[in-house]
Amino acid sequence: MSRIRLAIGLLVSVGLIAYLLTTVDLRQLAEQLRHTNPGLTLIGVALAPLGVWVRAWRWRFLFPPDNRPPGLGAAMMIGFMGNNVLPFRAGEIVRVYVVARRWRHGFWTVLGTVAVERLFDGLAIVSVLAVLALLIPVPPVFQWTALTLLVIDVVAVSALAVLAVAPDVARRLIARLALRWPTLDRRLTEGFDRFVSGLDGVRTPINVPPLLALTVLVWIMPALQGWVMLRAMNLDLPWLAGWVILAFVGLSVSVPSAPGYVGVFHYAAVLAVEVFGVPRSTAVGYALVLHASQIIPITLIGWLFLLREHVSLTTAAHVRPVEDEATPAR
């Protein structure tokens, strides 16, 4: 099944890139790229890893104040790098592993914080698109994607709320399902308890204000980067354009694709700037530069942190959580 998903993702990426390149004049595209403003491009490139650091700062507040693991910034950068080079967004598992191997509270506890983080982000991107729908014509494909994501988020939020408020209900269900397999029951219960402990941070009242404030900042950063890169490409579009790019690209990454969101990222960015009347050749050039400004610096910095951790990316991506729980912190 994983091979089929990977094949589908590669076909989607190759198909979208091929389609975009066949709809533009390559000479015009090359000419536009030659006139990119280098100073503004460097600012845009710097904003990409800075945005990842802001995400790591927010991640701290998903842990209890008296029990926060070290190295969240490095782990976040490694995770984003993993998403750029591994299929199926495996970088999420990689960053969980990097934190868990240094922290004595285990893989599942860290995974619980990531689940909450992803719910915050899903609700945020849907909210942004809902506001944009009042200001611009949103293509139907993004409307349906946002609606699907909203349904998933509502179900996930409800499930996490039940786990946070009444974990005993789920614990009894696990015991009933695994009644005939004591070893499985023990492992599932231990993993469940650790996962639920990963919700302690969001249940801590003092963490809520910084979580909300940093979530706003988390989404301002990519919108700002998208707008700066517009200026770097000599496109005089309003600040609103940065948010449209953010929303369209943010929804596109949920579509199966090759590592690094190749194709789906570019297609979404093209549609976003075309809303403002930008010609296709110019839009494709912008998408290529914006994608590179995010992928290249984050991948390079992530690799440097990975080398410092002395961790194999393949090993981290295929870690077995149950065994990892017993791994001592270094």
C-alpha positions as CSV (number, residue, x, y, z in Angstrom):
1,M,0.0,0.0,0.0
2,S,2.8,2.4,0.9
3,R,4.4,1.8,-2.5
4,I,1.1,2.6,-4.2
5,R,0.7,5.8,-2.3
6,L,4.3,6.8,-3.2
7,A,3.7,6.0,-6.8
8,I,0.5,8.1,-6.8
9,G,2.3,11.0,-5.1
10,L,5.1,10.9,-7.7
11,L,2.7,10.8,-10.6
12,V,0.8,13.8,-9.1
13,S,4.0,15.8,-8.7
14,V,5.4,15.0,-12.1
15,G,2.1,15.6,-13.8
16,L,1.6,19.0,-12.2
17,I,5.1,20.2,-12.9
18,A,4.9,19.0,-16.5
19,Y,1.5,20.7,-16.9
20,L,2.8,24.0,-15.6
21,L,5.9,24.0,-17.7
22,T,3.9,23.3,-20.9
23,T,1.6,26.3,-20.3
24,V,4.4,28.9,-20.1
25,D,7.0,30.4,-22.5
26,L,10.3,29.1,-21.1
27,R,12.2,32.0,-22.4
28,Q,10.0,34.5,-20.6
29,L,10.3,32.4,-17.5
30,A,14.1,32.5,-17.7
31,E,14.1,36.2,-18.3
32,Q,11.9,36.8,-15.3
33,L,14.2,34.7,-13.1
34,R,17.2,36.7,-14.2
35,H,15.6,39.9,-12.9
36,T,14.9,38.6,-9.3
37,N,16.0,41.0,-6.6
38,P,18.9,39.3,-4.8
39,G,18.6,41.4,-1.6
40,L,14.8,40.7,-1.1
41,T,15.4,37.1,-2.1
42,L,17.9,36.7,0.7
43,I,15.4,38.2,3.2
44,G,12.8,35.7,2.0
45,V,15.2,32.8,2.3
46,A,16.1,33.9,5.9
47,L,12.4,34.0,6.8
48,A,11.9,30.3,6.0
49,P,14.1,28.8,8.8
50,L,13.0,31.7,11.1
51,G,9.4,30.5,10.7
52,V,10.5,27.0,11.7
53,W,12.1,28.4,14.9
54,V,8.9,30.2,15.8
55,R,7.1,26.8,15.4
56,A,9.6,25.3,17.8
57,W,9.0,28.1,20.3
58,R,5.3,27.4,20.2
59,W,6.0,23.6,20.6
60,R,7.5,24.3,24.0
61,F,4.1,25.4,25.3
62,L,2.6,22.1,24.4
63,F,4.5,20.6,27.3
64,P,4.0,21.3,31.0
65,P,6.0,24.4,32.2
66,D,8.0,22.2,34.6
67,N,8.8,19.4,32.2
68,R,9.9,20.7,28.8
69,P,12.4,18.7,26.7
70,P,15.6,20.2,25.3
71,G,16.5,20.6,21.7
72,L,13.0,21.4,20.2
73,G,14.4,23.9,17.7
74,A,16.9,21.4,16.3
75,A,14.2,18.6,16.2
76,M,11.7,20.8,14.4
77,M,14.3,21.8,11.8
78,I,15.3,18.1,11.3
79,G,11.6,17.2,11.0
80,F,11.0,19.8,8.3
81,M,14.1,18.7,6.5
82,G,12.7,15.1,6.7
83,N,9.5,16.2,5.1
84,N,11.5,17.7,2.2
85,V,13.4,14.5,1.4
86,L,11.2,11.6,2.7
87,P,7.7,10.5,1.5
88,F,4.5,10.5,3.5
89,R,5.6,13.5,5.7
90,A,7.8,11.1,7.6
91,G,9.7,14.1,9.0
92,E,7.0,14.3,11.7
93,I,8.0,10.9,13.0
94,V,11.7,11.9,12.7
95,R,11.3,15.0,14.9
96,V,9.3,13.0,17.5
97,Y,12.1,10.4,17.6
98,V,14.8,13.1,18.0
99,V,13.1,14.6,21.0
100,A,12.1,11.3,22.6
101,R,15.7,9.9,22.5
102,R,16.9,12.8,24.6
103,W,13.9,13.0,26.9
104,R,12.8,10.3,29.4
105,H,9.1,10.6,28.8
106,G,8.9,8.6,25.6
107,F,7.9,8.6,22.0
108,W,4.1,8.5,22.5
109,T,4.2,11.5,24.9
110,V,5.9,13.7,22.3
111,L,3.6,12.3,19.6
112,G,0.7,13.6,21.6
113,T,2.0,17.1,21.5
114,V,2.5,16.9,17.7
115,A,-1.1,15.7,17.3
116,V,-2.3,18.8,19.2
117,E,0.0,21.0,17.1
118,R,-1.4,19.7,13.9
119,L,-4.9,20.3,15.0
120,F,-4.0,23.9,15.8
121,D,-2.6,24.3,12.3
122,G,-5.5,22.6,10.6
123,L,-8.0,24.9,12.3
124,A,-5.9,27.9,11.6
125,I,-5.5,27.3,7.8
126,V,-9.2,26.6,7.5
127,S,-10.0,29.8,9.4
128,V,-7.7,31.8,7.1
129,L,-9.4,30.4,4.0
130,A,-12.8,31.2,5.4
131,V,-11.9,34.8,5.8
132,L,-10.3,34.9,2.3
133,A,-13.5,33.5,0.8
134,L,-15.2,36.8,1.8
135,L,-12.5,38.8,-0.1
136,I,-11.5,36.8,-3.2
137,P,-12.9,34.1,-5.4
138,V,-11.6,30.8,-4.0
139,P,-11.3,27.9,-6.5
140,P,-13.7,25.1,-5.8
141,V,-10.8,22.6,-5.3
142,F,-9.6,24.6,-2.3
143,Q,-13.1,25.0,-0.9
144,W,-13.7,21.2,-0.9
145,T,-10.2,20.6,0.5
146,A,-10.8,23.0,3.3
147,L,-14.2,21.5,4.1
148,T,-12.7,18.0,4.2
149,L,-9.9,19.2,6.5
150,L,-12.4,21.0,8.7
151,V,-14.4,17.7,9.2
152,I,-11.3,15.8,10.0
153,D,-10.2,18.5,12.5
154,V,-13.6,18.6,14.2
155,V,-13.5,14.8,14.6
156,A,-9.9,14.8,15.9
157,V,-10.6,17.7,18.3
158,S,-13.6,15.8,19.7
159,A,-11.5,12.7,20.1
160,L,-8.7,14.5,21.9
161,A,-11.1,16.3,24.1
162,V,-12.6,13.0,25.2
163,L,-9.1,11.6,25.8
164,A,-8.1,14.7,27.8
165,V,-11.3,14.8,29.9
166,A,-12.2,11.1,30.2
167,P,-9.2,9.0,29.5
168,D,-10.6,6.1,31.5
169,V,-13.3,5.5,28.9
170,A,-10.7,4.9,26.2
171,R,-8.5,2.9,28.6
172,R,-11.4,0.5,29.3
173,L,-12.1,0.1,25.6
174,I,-8.5,-0.9,25.0
175,A,-8.7,-3.4,27.8
176,R,-11.9,-4.9,26.3
177,L,-10.5,-5.2,22.8
178,A,-7.2,-6.7,23.9
179,L,-8.7,-8.9,26.7
180,R,-7.3,-12.1,25.2
181,W,-3.8,-10.8,24.6
182,P,-2.3,-9.6,27.9
183,T,1.0,-8.5,26.3
184,L,-0.8,-6.4,23.6
185,D,-3.1,-5.0,26.3
186,R,-0.1,-3.9,28.4
187,R,1.7,-2.3,25.4
188,L,-1.4,-0.5,24.2
189,T,-2.2,0.8,27.6
190,E,1.3,2.1,28.2
191,G,1.4,3.8,24.8
192,F,-2.1,5.3,25.4
193,D,-1.1,6.6,28.8
194,R,2.0,8.2,27.4
195,F,0.1,9.7,24.5
196,V,-2.5,11.2,26.9
197,S,0.3,12.7,29.0
198,G,1.3,14.6,25.8
199,L,-2.0,16.5,26.2
200,D,-0.9,17.9,29.6
201,G,0.6,21.1,28.1
202,V,-2.5,22.2,26.3
203,R,-4.5,21.5,29.5
204,T,-2.3,23.8,31.5
205,P,-4.1,27.3,31.7
206,I,-0.8,29.2,31.8
207,N,0.2,27.8,28.4
208,V,-3.0,28.8,26.5
209,P,-2.2,32.6,26.0
210,P,1.3,32.0,24.5
211,L,0.0,29.1,22.5
212,L,-2.7,31.3,20.9
213,A,-0.3,34.2,20.3
214,L,2.4,32.0,18.8
215,T,0.0,30.3,16.6
216,V,-0.9,33.7,15.1
217,L,2.8,34.4,14.7
218,V,3.4,30.9,13.2
219,W,1.1,31.8,10.3
220,I,2.2,35.4,9.9
221,M,5.7,34.2,9.1
222,P,5.0,32.2,5.9
223,A,2.5,34.9,4.8
224,L,5.2,37.5,5.2
225,Q,7.8,35.3,3.4
226,G,5.4,34.8,0.5
227,W,4.8,38.6,0.2
228,V,8.5,39.4,0.4
229,M,9.2,36.9,-2.3
230,L,6.5,38.6,-4.4
231,R,8.5,41.8,-4.1
232,A,11.7,40.0,-4.9
233,M,10.1,38.9,-8.1
234,N,9.1,42.5,-8.9
235,L,5.4,41.7,-8.3
236,D,3.7,44.7,-6.6
237,L,0.8,42.8,-5.0
238,P,-1.0,43.7,-1.7
239,W,-0.3,42.1,1.7
240,L,-3.4,40.1,1.1
241,A,-1.6,38.1,-1.6
242,G,0.8,36.7,1.0
243,W,-2.2,35.2,2.9
244,V,-3.8,33.8,-0.2
245,I,-0.5,32.1,-1.1
246,L,-0.3,30.8,2.5
247,A,-3.8,29.4,2.4
248,F,-3.6,27.8,-1.0
249,V,-0.2,26.2,-0.4
250,G,-1.1,25.2,3.1
251,L,-4.1,23.2,1.8
252,S,-2.2,21.8,-1.1
253,V,0.3,19.9,1.1
254,S,-2.4,17.5,2.2
255,V,-2.6,16.2,-1.4
256,P,-0.3,13.1,-2.1
257,S,2.9,14.2,-3.7
258,A,6.6,13.6,-4.0
259,P,8.8,14.6,-1.0
260,G,9.1,18.4,-0.6
261,Y,5.5,18.8,-2.0
262,V,6.9,19.2,-5.5
263,G,4.2,20.0,-8.0
264,V,1.3,20.5,-5.6
265,F,3.1,23.4,-3.9
266,H,3.9,25.0,-7.3
267,Y,0.4,24.6,-8.7
268,A,-1.2,26.1,-5.5
269,A,1.2,29.0,-5.6
270,V,0.4,29.6,-9.3
271,L,-3.3,29.6,-8.6
272,A,-2.8,32.0,-5.7
273,V,-1.0,34.7,-7.6
274,E,-3.2,34.3,-10.7
275,V,-6.1,35.5,-8.5
276,F,-4.4,38.9,-8.7
277,G,-4.1,38.8,-12.5
278,V,-0.5,37.7,-12.7
279,P,0.4,36.0,-16.0
280,R,1.0,32.3,-16.0
281,S,4.7,32.5,-16.9
282,T,5.3,35.0,-14.1
283,A,3.3,33.0,-11.7
284,V,5.2,29.8,-12.5
285,G,8.5,31.6,-12.0
286,Y,7.3,32.9,-8.6
287,A,6.3,29.4,-7.5
288,L,9.7,28.0,-8.4
289,V,11.5,30.7,-6.5
290,L,9.2,30.5,-3.5
291,H,9.5,26.8,-3.2
292,A,13.3,26.9,-3.5
293,S,13.5,29.6,-0.9
294,Q,11.8,27.3,1.6
295,I,13.2,23.9,0.7
296,I,16.9,24.7,0.3
297,P,17.7,26.6,3.5
298,I,15.6,24.4,5.8
299,T,17.0,21.2,4.2
300,L,20.6,22.4,4.6
301,I,20.1,23.5,8.2
302,G,18.2,20.4,9.1
303,W,21.0,18.2,7.7
304,L,23.5,20.0,9.9
305,F,21.4,19.4,13.0
306,L,21.0,15.8,12.0
307,L,24.7,15.3,11.7
308,R,25.1,16.8,15.2
309,E,22.5,14.3,16.6
310,H,24.4,11.3,15.0
311,V,21.1,9.9,13.9
312,S,20.3,8.1,10.7
313,L,17.3,9.7,8.9
314,T,16.1,6.3,7.7
315,T,16.3,4.8,11.2
316,A,14.5,7.7,12.7
317,A,11.7,7.5,10.1
318,H,11.1,3.8,10.7
319,V,11.5,3.9,14.5
320,R,9.4,1.4,16.5
321,P,7.8,3.4,19.3
322,V,7.4,0.6,21.8
323,E,11.1,-0.2,21.7
324,D,12.0,3.5,21.8
325,E,10.2,4.0,25.1
326,A,13.0,2.1,26.8
327,T,15.7,4.1,25.1
328,P,17.6,6.0,27.8
329,A,18.2,9.7,27.3
330,R,21.8,10.7,26.4
